[in-house]
């Protein structure tokens, strides 16, 4: 990934996007912290009061990804013909397109995500060997790297060869998929989490059931979603600090 934009300009663009998406961010503000971007209270928030809210339509889910122009291009491509497409691959492609493409719905959000990560998949083989040899994490890292390679190889370089103007080879690299994978895994909310929280407010969570991915010709291997703005909060499954607003 290329270097990201100037931080303050990115934050301002993202805040504008949040307002356009009808997010309620009046009680919090985004600030740079020692561990990255985070949310600070802009005013006192009393117990039981909603601190922030994000419409379900702002979430990047597998189904939302499948409905994008580039998602449809993937699903209707010759590379995807007579086979089911990995939902992970679809999410990664939409994330990469969104990072580069200002016309993407999630462009301002995705530009906030760091260009590099520090999880073990980003370490060199020698670093993993030195730091993790003899541990379960060493084998887990190898398994995840092999799985990501399989996801990537399922569509590339075939898509770049079939539609080079849409999927330029220099953009859709394995390293770019690694960025998308680490970005998603470090920020996502599970569909189960989202459905549980929404059920508490008597809402239905649209467009997330596994059966929908089956109907769209997708392998249901990505039961998670990106939640812009909410992912700056602590979203441990046992933590109840926010409510999700559905429209």
BELCOR-V91915 format. One record per residue. N is the residue number from 0. RES is the residue in one small letter. SS is DSSP state (hx for helix, st for strand, lp for the rest). PSI is psi in degrees with one decimal (none if undefined). Layout:
BEGIN
<<N RES SS PSI> <N RES SS PSI>>
END
This chain:
BEGIN
<<0 x lp 143.8> <1 x lp 167.6> <2 x lp 143.4> <3 x lp 168.9> <4 x lp 171.7> <5 x lp 129.7> <6 x hx -49.0> <7 x hx -40.7> <8 x hx -38.0> <9 x hx -42.7> <10 x hx -43.1> <11 x hx -41.4> <12 x hx -39.5> <13 x hx -41.5> <14 x hx -39.1> <15 x hx -42.9> <16 x hx -43.6> <17 x hx -41.6> <18 x hx -40.5> <19 x hx -29.4> <20 x lp 4.0> <21 x lp 31.5> <22 x lp 143.2> <23 x st 103.3> <24 x lp 25.0> <25 x lp -22.5> <26 x lp -1.9> <27 x st 165.7> <28 x st 152.9> <29 x st 131.0> <30 x st 152.0> <31 x st 127.8> <32 x st 177.6> <33 x lp -22.6> <34 x lp 13.8> <35 x st -164.0> <36 x st 140.1> <37 x st 175.3> <38 x st 135.3> <39 x st 146.2> <40 x st 131.9> <41 x lp -11.4> <42 x lp 170.9> <43 x lp 133.7> <44 x lp 112.7> <45 x lp 158.7> <46 x lp 131.7> <47 x lp -9.7> <48 x lp 141.5> <49 x lp 121.7> <50 x lp -30.7> <51 x lp 160.1> <52 x st 149.8> <53 x lp 128.0> <54 x st 144.8> <55 x hx -34.2> <56 x hx -17.5> <57 x hx -13.8> <58 x lp 146.7> <59 x st 97.1> <60 x lp 170.4> <61 x hx -42.7> <62 x hx -39.8> <63 x hx -39.7> <64 x hx -40.3> <65 x hx -24.3> <66 x hx -10.7> <67 x lp 163.0> <68 x hx -45.1> <69 x hx -31.1> <70 x hx -42.9> <71 x hx -36.1> <72 x hx -42.0> <73 x hx -50.7> <74 x hx -25.7> <75 x lp 7.4> <76 x lp 160.8> <77 x hx -32.1> <78 x hx -27.6> <79 x hx -1.5> <80 x lp 137.7> <81 x lp 25.4> <82 x lp 155.4> <83 x lp 135.7> <84 x st 138.8> <85 x st 126.9> <86 x hx -31.7> <87 x hx -48.7> <88 x hx -42.2> <89 x hx -44.6> <90 x hx -44.0> <91 x hx -41.0> <92 x hx -45.1> <93 x hx -36.7> <94 x hx -43.7> <95 x hx -42.3> <96 x hx -43.2> <97 x hx -33.5> <98 x hx -38.1> <99 x hx -30.0> <100 x lp 109.2> <101 x lp -21.1> <102 x lp -11.4> <103 x lp 142.4> <104 x lp -34.0> <105 x lp 15.4> <106 x hx -51.5> <107 x hx -33.0> <108 x hx -49.5> <109 x hx -29.6> <110 x lp -17.9> <111 x lp -20.0> <112 x lp 132.8> <113 x lp 148.0> <114 x lp -16.9> <115 x lp 162.1> <116 x lp 170.0> <117 x lp 20.4> <118 x lp 165.3> <119 x hx -23.6> <120 x hx -19.2> <121 x hx -7.7> <122 x lp 157.6> <123 x lp 165.1> <124 x hx -40.6> <125 x hx -36.3> <126 x hx -42.2> <127 x hx -40.5> <128 x hx -44.0> <129 x hx -40.6> <130 x hx -26.1> <131 x hx -4.6> <132 x lp 132.8> <133 x lp 0.2> <134 x lp 160.6> <135 x hx -32.8> <136 x hx -31.1> <137 x hx -45.8> <138 x hx -35.8> <139 x hx -41.6> <140 x hx -42.6> <141 x hx -39.9> <142 x hx -43.9> <143 x hx -37.0> <144 x hx -41.6> <145 x hx -39.1> <146 x hx -40.7> <147 x hx -38.8> <148 x hx -41.0> <149 x hx -42.5> <150 x hx -45.2> <151 x hx -48.0> <152 x hx -19.0> <153 x lp -21.2> <154 x lp -16.2> <155 x lp 142.4> <156 x lp 9.1> <157 x hx -46.1> <158 x hx -38.1> <159 x hx -32.0> <160 x hx -36.6> <161 x hx -43.6> <162 x lp 70.0> <163 x lp -27.5> <164 x lp -25.5> <165 x lp -38.3> <166 x lp 67.4> <167 x lp 134.5> <168 x lp -33.1> <169 x lp -17.3> <170 x lp -42.6> <171 x lp 69.7> <172 x lp 168.2> <173 x hx -37.7> <174 x hx -37.3> <175 x hx -39.3> <176 x hx -37.1> <177 x hx -41.8> <178 x hx -47.1> <179 x hx -41.0> <180 x hx -47.7> <181 x hx -37.0> <182 x hx -44.0> <183 x hx -48.3> <184 x hx -28.3> <185 x hx -12.6> <186 x hx -10.8> <187 x lp 162.1> <188 x st 137.9> <189 x st 151.0> <190 x hx -34.3> <191 x hx -43.0> <192 x hx -49.9> <193 x hx -44.1> <194 x hx -37.9> <195 x hx -46.5> <196 x hx -41.4> <197 x hx -36.5> <198 x hx -32.5> <199 x hx -23.5> <200 x lp 14.5> <201 x lp 33.8> <202 x lp 154.9> <203 x lp 142.2> <204 x lp 108.7> <205 x lp 150.2> <206 x lp 25.6> <207 x lp -12.9> <208 x lp 145.7> <209 x hx -35.2> <210 x hx -29.4> <211 x hx -37.4> <212 x hx -34.8> <213 x hx -43.4> <214 x hx -26.6> <215 x lp 7.7> <216 x lp 28.2> <217 x st 143.3> <218 x st 126.2> <219 x lp 69.5> <220 x lp 19.9> <221 x lp 73.0> <222 x lp 53.6> <223 x st 165.2> <224 x st 154.3> <225 x st 132.4> <226 x lp 89.8> <227 x lp 139.5> <228 x lp -51.9> <229 x hx -28.6> <230 x hx -3.3> <231 x hx -3.2> <232 x lp 168.7> <233 x lp 114.8> <234 x lp 44.9> <235 x lp 139.0> <236 x lp -25.9> <237 x lp -0.8> <238 x lp 126.9> <239 x lp 82.4> <240 x lp -3.7> <241 x lp 166.8> <242 x lp 150.4> <243 x lp 129.1> <244 x st 129.0> <245 x lp 137.0> <246 x lp none>>
END
